[in-house]
């Protein structure tokens, strides 16, 4: 596994997969785009109806899907190392719960999509700092304490969400449920999420080898030359902010953050130098593909993409797990 | 002889209990110090304080004249290696990947392990008798094999000072001696060793100096040949011990 060329090859094929997924999501849909339209688009001529659909509807949505999938997969991979727990996912520390409380609150108040995004992000940040403050309480900041604090904050947010759902008027329920299940049609613009994705990947990659050591235990990592305290702080904030950005853009899409790092790990091992960028590409490609299906399967109706990621991811994961004899 | 480790009036506390009071110790290249004491006497706690893993309650720990704060994690890793009591992995990983982690402090941030790292790692695996295990998954190894893998990783780190917490855990008798011989060979090449051991006979045979910890803050430090007597060890362990001698080697047996 310690081979540049091997790593590069895997990343290039995943990049190809993401490209295919992007192409598919631009082509698929109820409005057919002819070859002439594409050529006109490439020549930069006045946009027709069809090219407008591509540029203004499908492309932003596909890019938002890529960004959210990448963010969730990256956050999941980082959380699994931070907590040294294969079951950790981006939502385990309550960040999606916080965002959910914010978003549902905004929907209840009748705010527009900008208001929903803003309150969701504030909710995510609130949960982030709440968990951080509580878990650091006595300075011990152990994995178990962090995990327990996250689980408790999640449970609290879950209760608030249930309360809001039960108080909400009928007309708003569908929007609230779609938000909770994760839905890319609410993504206004992909640029924020893409920016977060780039920043999170660039910030975490320099520490990839140190993360390999951290996954083997804090004391081992420390004696091998990792400034563990600082690294854990950095990773916590990168993972939490990545989750917050993804959840704000598209709601809490499930399973990507848990499954994709495991899929990548099963396919190519646990070297974070490869795992982190590969998870981003695979997560992005998977979510873009799932979203294309979500809006075409029963068109003109749309399914929440979170349902599809789970339906696609679970059998894929079980297949890989059985093939490798059950090692996580 | 260069001074690799020095403590000045080091005090260590475990909860409210003082396990070590004003310890001043100097360790030079090639020296082997053995720590002995009952369960819970604070041997591991003292060792992890020496490794810079936990703060002391007073005094200083210096590596070649510098404190851990001055050195930073990376420079410290080039000077001291540490073998913990527990080897566990949350994720699957190959034996070779694991042993290569010892090279981390020697590599730049963007540098990947090259042929030289591979050579050092495979040599270390051979030294502990794990040749042919390189591609095995760590999670399929037995307890003793994991322990030897951890020792190979420590060797790969090539630190001039090695701190070993119970290096013989899970090892059968032949591997216990093989590991101690391997460490003795490292010491002859100039590595300083501090080992927590449980067998005073092996401590006598493979140590130069001994540190006896009584658990109440009382500590004795001296040459193994003088310090390790049946009378003193009986007091240390709170159980009478018999001393046997055969072919110039000592063994201590519970009476």
Contacts between the chains, C-beta under 8 A, distances in Angstrom:
chain1	res1	chain2	res2	distance
A	1	B	94	7.4
A	1	B	97	6.6
A	2	B	97	7.5
A	2	B	100	7.0
A	2	B	112	6.1
A	2	B	113	4.8
A	2	B	118	7.7
A	4	B	112	6.2
A	80	B	91	7.8
A	84	B	90	4.4
A	85	B	90	6.6
A	86	B	90	6.4
A	86	B	91	6.6
A	206	B	109	5.7
A	206	B	110	7.6
A	209	B	104	6.4
A	209	B	107	7.3
A	209	B	109	7.7
A	210	B	104	7.7
A	212	B	101	6.8
A	213	B	101	5.7
A	213	B	104	6.0
A	215	B	89	7.8
A	215	B	90	6.2
A	215	B	91	5.7
A	216	B	89	6.1
A	216	B	93	7.8
A	216	B	98	7.6
A	216	B	101	6.7
A	217	B	84	7.5
A	217	B	86	7.8
A	217	B	88	7.0
A	219	B	48	7.2
A	219	B	53	5.5
A	219	B	82	7.4
A	219	B	84	5.6
A	220	B	84	6.4
A	220	B	101	7.7
A	222	B	52	7.6
A	222	B	53	6.0
A	222	B	73	6.3
A	223	B	51	5.9
A	223	B	52	7.8
A	223	B	53	6.9
A	223	B	76	8.0
A	223	B	77	6.3
A	223	B	80	7.3
A	223	B	81	6.7
A	223	B	82	3.9
A	224	B	77	5.3
A	224	B	101	6.2
A	224	B	102	6.9
A	224	B	104	4.8
A	224	B	105	6.2
A	224	B	157	6.8
A	225	B	73	5.1
A	225	B	74	4.1
A	225	B	75	7.9
A	225	B	76	7.1
A	225	B	77	3.1
A	225	B	78	7.3
A	225	B	104	5.7
A	225	B	105	3.7
A	226	B	73	5.8
A	226	B	104	7.5
A	227	B	72	7.0
A	227	B	73	4.3
A	227	B	74	7.8
A	228	B	73	7.5
A	265	B	91	7.1
A	265	B	92	7.7
A	269	B	92	7.9
A	269	B	93	7.7
A	269	B	94	7.6
A	269	B	97	7.5
A	270	B	91	4.8
A	270	B	92	6.4
A	270	B	93	5.7
A	270	B	97	7.9
A	271	B	97	7.2
A	273	B	112	7.7
A	327	B	92	4.7
A	327	B	137	6.7
A	327	B	139	6.6
A	328	B	91	6.6
A	328	B	92	6.7
